[in-house]
Amino acid sequence: MSVYPRPLPMTPQLKSLRGATAISGVGLFGNGETPGFTEVELLAEAAKRAVADAGLTMQDIDGLCTASVLSTMWPMPVIEYLGINPRFIDGTMLGGSSFVAHLLPAMLALQAGQCDNVLVCYGSTQRSGTMNRAAVAAARKQMDPQPYEMPYDPVFPVSAYAMATSQHMAKYGTTRRQLAQVAVSARDWARKNPDAFERGPLSIDDVLKARMVASPLTVRDCCLVTDGAGAFVLQRADAAKAGPKKPAYVLGTATACFNRQISSMPDLTITAASQSGAGAFAMAGLTPKDVQIAELYDAFTINTLLFLEDLGFCAKGEAGAFVESGAIGPGGSLPVNTNGGGLSCTHPGMYGIFTLIEAVQQLRGEAGERQVANVNVALAHGNGGTLSSQATAILGSADAL
Amino acid sequence: MTTPMQGIQARHQQALDQGRFLIQLCGACGRHVYFPRAVCPHCGADEPALVSPAGTGTVAAVTTIGRKPDAGGNYHVCLVDLDEGVRLLSRVEGLAPDAVAIGLRVRARVQVSEGKGLVVFDPEARDERRAAPGRPAAPSGGGLPGTAGQGQEGLQ
């Protein structure tokens, strides 16, 4: 806690990473329900698509970043399954922020010449798997104990986010209607995305009147529970430029963490995104005004409000009114979660990789009916644990270099 | 200096099991610490000493968790800021779940159940009226499902 809120260092070496690497391939697979698949099978399908999208073969992959909720040694079975022999391996597990957090070590490895083609990949059978979420929660009590919180049966993660919501409402007058608008805007985007899991109409009243899970959050304030897989390939800029698709350059990225447990969070209305966002913008040499779209890890409706504020799109306490004005939905001034987000598109447990994939598709102009015009700078933000770990990335087209 | 044969977590729990709630005070920086640990998270000094808190605090965040009536009905958890400046997750007993509000003044009590101590809180005013200290009251929560906001003074 003593580090909070020390700014992250911004050295000339870190600044030199701006635009030095790019995402050259992305792949999605199995969003929704995929009974009959294992996690590594889903992952491999997304990985194959990402590698092909980058114009590479699996044998070209010489760097691997991956993480799993269930497996503590996950890079090894992935390496074995894909038949690769990576010179760079990162299995850092920071919950849902992992795959955004994997960027910086991969960028450093690429710059050092340790490897040329990094595959970042994820697959989860959270919805259809034989070990359901209750069984996972029970196992976690043993494998990842929180002895000062669990005796009160807090039902994580939702209770932690609900308590953060209660503080935001008490401190800033944020309303349940404003929170509901986050879910409605996400759904409005999802209705334009044929790959989104929930595409039916959703109104403010639908959200408010839905089953209360942990007050003030109803089930419609909570993300989906799906299966799914995502993957992307990161290369040095020159290699990415030679590939078949428009590169999505990494302009800036940073990761920050203050705590694990919600009871150890210094202020539930200020997340470590305030630190990771500032670091990412400093590396990119940009400000929130330069960002055309934001893909924010919306595990719960409060996330979107907190991250809009902590990343600098709104002053603290003002995101509720900002969202209520329609700003983040289709046609709004700052399109947010243009795929439908974790609330309406996909959430296999760790959503972070999907924020990057959607940002890349928007930068390329490949997003179909949901495409936002003239996107040159996109922000992707991952969240992990219970508002614990935060990782921010700012991606740009060639015009943003 | 002798090395304790047990970690701070076990010693903290043993005190709880005997009905005593302890937090830590760092001798180097003078700040309190909770949960207990072997290093001061504020200044990095070696294991802060276990001390008794005043026991009073303020509810800082709340949520009522939906649970089916046949499983016991709705219940709540909250964060409490002790007056010493540390925070913990716990619950307030003696009120309906939705009646536990941010800003409520509360007092800590150790509830010992099957030999295992747990810190819970009572609304401060109620605590002063409490007749028989030492024994836990009836089980907490018990808010009637679907009756949010009722039972403002819902003592058992």
Interface residues (C-beta under 8 A of the other chain):
Chain A: M1 S2 P147 Y148 E149 P151 Y152 D153 P154 V155 S159 A162 M163 A164 T165 S166 Q167 A170 R211 M212 V213 A214 S215 P216 L217 Q261 I262 S263 S264 L268
Chain B: Q9 Q13 Y34 F35 P41 H42 C43 G44 A60 A61 V62 T63 T64 I65 G66 Y75 V77 C78 L79 R87 L88 L89 S90 R91 D98 I102 G103 L118 A148
